[in-house]
Amino acid sequence: MVIALPVLWMGLEYFRSELYFLRFSWLTPAMALSSPPSSPSLEPILGFLGSFGTGGVLTLAAALTRWAPGRLRWSGPALLAALVGVGTLASSRSSTSQGSARAVPFAGAQIESAAESELIPVLDRLVKQHPQAPLIVLPEYSLGGEPDGALREWCRASNRHLIVGGREPIEGGGFHNTAFVIDTNGIIVFRQAKSVPIQFFDDGRPASSQALWHSPWGRIGIAICYDLSYTRVIDRLVRAGAEALVIPTMDAVSWGQYQHALHARIAPLRAAEYGVPIARMASSGISQSVDASGKVSAAAPFSEDVEFLSGTLEIHGTGTLPVDRWLAPLAVFGSCLLVIIAALPISFVSRFTASTATEPS
């Protein structure tokens, strides 16, 4: 049981989060460790173990505490204490060893169900309040189509880069849910479609490819809303050399405060896992500026009204993948074997063990 439980836990979590058709990765134990109000020293553990690996280790500690014989039961609490100690040491070292970073100030507006003609006045107010930000971010589905001439002219006149969510029509019908990047010349220089449209929603077709925006400040990966919930989507960006992530998001205000608060746990978790900063701009909150350790340095609240967020992407270099990216698929295979063994009739197992037993001399 001690060996089987963490394997089963990690395998099932990875399966239901990444492989199952109705995959959904919320409510994992690691989310409780992302940007917590206390015990921030546990966050470096996410960067080593990853979200699935952390859940597996916590399950191992629980299994040791419950089923290990005799004094070995103390190894469960000892394992947790060791995690806290290693996390504290890693946190203190990372805070003192971080070298110079490229600071990218950004600002964004939470705006939902607004006419596109309202965007320019909102953007004017935003840059008036945050004139230091060369990068502006608007949420997913801020536009009903592609950026028009007025929006591109605003970028040229204001000398700002803009990332904005809209729809890119597909030849033959349908659309891609797309984030567009407009440069200071008013030219659309990059676009990235959503990789995982929400099941049962009219959310466009999946992206055919992923790439990085080679911005003036470094290589930036752009993913849209729930894309951030799936490690296989963000893994590809990090493997390609992403140094920061920008996430335009549409969380409808009608979904309520609890949904927004729960979704807001994802960005700190991913930032801590990969070691890259994240700018997440949601239509009605909760928008976040998250540093590379998973700390939320600025946030805009859940609100029906227009809210502004400003923050800084502190770029230290390319992100890395935690060890659970290869451990979790192995755990899925191990879980399948355990399920098959558990499904076998006891009589079959008894006959098999009897036939293979060594006869006494």
Secondary structure, 3 states (H helix, E strand, C coil): CCCHHHHHHHHHHHHHHHHCCCCCCCCCHHHHHCCCCCCHHHHHHHHHHHHHHHHHHHHHHHHHHHHCCHHHHHHHHHHHHHHHHHHHHHHHHHHHHCCCCEEEEEEEEECCCCCHHHHHHHHHHHHHHCCCCCEEECCCCCCCCCCCHHHHHHHHHHCCEEEEEEEEECCCCCEEEEEEEECCCCCEEEEEECCCCCCCCCCCCCCCCCCEEEECCEEEEECCHHHHHCHHHHHHHHHCCCCEEEEEECCCHHHCHHHHHHHCCHHHHHHHHHCCCEEEEECCCCEEEECCCCCEEEEECCCCCCEEEEEEEEECCCCCCCCHHHHHHHHHHHHHHHHHHHHCCHHHHHHHHHHHCCCCC
